């Protein structure tokens, strides 16, 4: 089964990120495997872009 989250993953550094959906993230179960967790998110941005997250479709 493929896990897909509609949330925006904001990466603070390589291998570290947080979904803007928080506890509602559909991929929370994959956090121990960061590459799978990251792949489950269709939208990933670097932390520096987070201040403009509305441009990337994230929750403001």
Secondary structure, DSSP 8 states (H G I E B T S, - for coil): ----EEEEEEEEETTEEEETTGGG-TTGGGTTSHHHHHHTEEEEEEGGGGGGGGGGT---
